[in-house]
Amino acid sequence: MSSDQERMLARAAREVVPGQIVNLGIGLPTRLFDYLTPEMEVLVHSENGVLGCQPLAPGGEPDLEMIDSGGAYIDTRPGASVFDSALSFAMIRRRRVDVTFMGAFEVDQQGNLANWKIPGKFSPGIGGAMELAQKVDKLVVLCSHNDKHGNPKILKHCRLPLTAPRCVSRIITEKAVMQVTDAGLEVMDIAEGLDVATLRAATEAELIIDEPRLGRF
């Protein structure tokens, strides 16, 4: 894992309030496991039917029936529960999940999210992301600021098929932390050593930046 990703995850952990039920999406968000300390007393939810997930200890023997939504082996904390996916999605639809973290192919300044399909490429399907994006009150996107070709992923308008419209609360990249507001994307924090001009040049979306109030991460 890169130092940029480590900084992103450490910053993302600050979005979690002790006692919450937290859902971690496939990819980088599942690494947030390692930044949620036992003292926080959070319960990690997986839409395939587990509440109370925790990472498998290094060298631990995996239970082949215990996996997260991305198929990785997991362990469970004391008091965890296991149930069918119908009950798991009932929790989501009844808004029992407090915050979800997801990756993104694209996200825009209206809070629209595209994270499941690139036309012409194989996709396993939209999965639980569609339900989570619509029903969880706080959705935090964790993604790189630009794609592997250097193109912006933080856009004025998404071009790929949407997972859900106007669902994103906050975006965390290696360059900045942005809050989705009615007026657009408000930059809360900027990466150490990065200047505002460079951030704007790497972003297609219009950014609202109050430099004296910017945090660093």
HELIX and SHEET records of a PDB file:
HELIX    1   1 SER A    3  ALA A   13  1                                  11    
HELIX    2   2 LEU A   28  TYR A   35  5                                   8    
HELIX    3   3 PRO A   38  MET A   40  5                                   3    
HELIX    4   4 SER A   85  ARG A   93  1                                   9    
HELIX    5   5 ALA A  129  LYS A  135  1                                   7    
HELIX    6   6 VAL A  196  ALA A  201  1                                   6    
HELIX    7   7 GLU A  211  ARG A  213  5                                   3    
SHEET    1   A10 ILE A  74  VAL A  82  0                                        
SHEET    2   A10 VAL A  50  PRO A  55 -1                                        
SHEET    3   A10 LEU A  43  SER A  46 -1                                        
SHEET    4   A10 ILE A  21  LEU A  24  1                                        
SHEET    5   A10 VAL A  99  MET A 102  1                                        
SHEET    6   A10 LYS A 138  LEU A 142  1                                        
SHEET    7   A10 ARG A 170  ILE A 172  1                                        
SHEET    8   A10 ALA A 176  THR A 181 -1                                        
SHEET    9   A10 GLY A 184  ILE A 190 -1                                        
SHEET   10   A10 LEU A 207  ILE A 208  1                                        
SHEET    1   B10 ILE A  74  VAL A  82  0                                        
SHEET    2   B10 VAL A  50  PRO A  55 -1                                        
SHEET    3   B10 LEU A  43  SER A  46 -1                                        
SHEET    4   B10 ILE A  21  LEU A  24  1                                        
SHEET    5   B10 VAL A  99  MET A 102  1                                        
SHEET    6   B10 LYS A 138  LEU A 142  1                                        
SHEET    7   B10 ARG A 170  ILE A 172  1                                        
SHEET    8   B10 ALA A 176  THR A 181 -1                                        
SHEET    9   B10 GLY A 184  ILE A 190 -1                                        
SHEET   10   B10 GLY A 215  ARG A 216  1                                        
SHEET    1   C 3 LEU A 113  ALA A 114  0                                        
SHEET    2   C 3 GLU A 106  ASP A 108 -1                                        
SHEET    3   C 3 ILE A 154  LEU A 155  1                                        
END                                                                             
